[in-house]
Amino acid sequence: MIGPTLDEIVAAKAEVQADLIETPILPLSSARWDGILPDCAGVTVKLELFQQAGSFKARGALLGIARLDAAQRQAGVVAASGGNHALAVSWAAKAAGVDALITMPKATDPARIAGCEALGATVTLHDDMAGAFVAMNNAAANGRALMHPFEAAHMILGSAICGHEYATQAPQIDTYVIPIGGGGMISGMACAIKQMNPDATVIGVEPFGADSMSQSFAAGQAVRIEKVATIADSLGAPLAMPLTYGVARAHVDQIVKIEDREMLAAMGLYQENLRITAEPACAATLAAILGPLRGELAGHQVGIIACGSNISLARYAALMPAS
């Protein structure tokens, strides 16, 4: 088995579920969606934006900190992130009484910086995400426990809990569409889903400007891309890494790519039809089923993810006029 086993996933869920939210699912079946959705048997969305700290990342962060030994707890943790992982680690660390250092790019949405600080984390700002990763690795070398945003067994396991939860809530789904940043979410969810329903199809979604996993699948190994160019900062990983790549490669059937403008259009639909203020990454899977996957989904029961909504109103307003 590549990735956590079903027994390990169920045990991990029992370990942390009391501190988490079983996020709701919603069928997109009202008249508001008529003529918008593809011609399929049904579309269901899992609303991960209602999870603790505002995204799916909470499960993995909570597992990672719960499994620290006493010395690691005393030394504190460090994470590099410009978004959801930063908030999730800050939240989980506060809940456990552990000091957290978060390294972030200077371009990070100020609301996310303020959110981490409000949860008691120390935030340092760096020129870009590469600089934030260097600072994270330096802090880890100096004794802090590393809370990597995706390349960690506990992050994959946390996402596997999400996959197990979704497949249990909506057993009719036969095609899952899942966003890809570093690969932590899709690797874990796909691993769980395929064990529960080996006939299910799992499709990943990446922005054209941050397609490290697509390029890795094509190369047959984890690769780094030359630059990241997308509005979806939560999906803007500059590289795939061996652990998450390996689990994803074993369980993911296909990856499609979307344009930023498609995410903006999907953000508008979430606002108009559900009154959800979605960040670009949150809208990625809706964008995919309305765009590159539209012709493939006839007759299928489709499950998508609204993965997080940690975006300020100012950032949202600045993005949306371009849609």
Secondary structure, DSSP 8 states (H G I E B T S, - for coil): --S--HHHHHHHHHHHGGGS----EEE--SGGGTTTS-SSSEEEEEEGGGSGGGBTHHHHHHHHHHT--HHHHHH-EEEE-SSHHHHHHHHHHHHHT--EEEEEETTS-HHHHHHHHHTT-EEEEESSHHHHHHHHHHHHHTT-EE--SSSSHHHHHHHHHHHHHHHHH-TT--EEEEE-SSSHHHHHHHHHHHHH-TT-EEEEEEEGGG-HHHHHHHHTS--B-S----S-GGG--SB--HHHHHHHHHH--EEEEE-HHHHHHHHHHHHHHH-----GGGGHHHHHHHTTTGGG-TT-EEEEEE-B----HHHHHHHGGG-
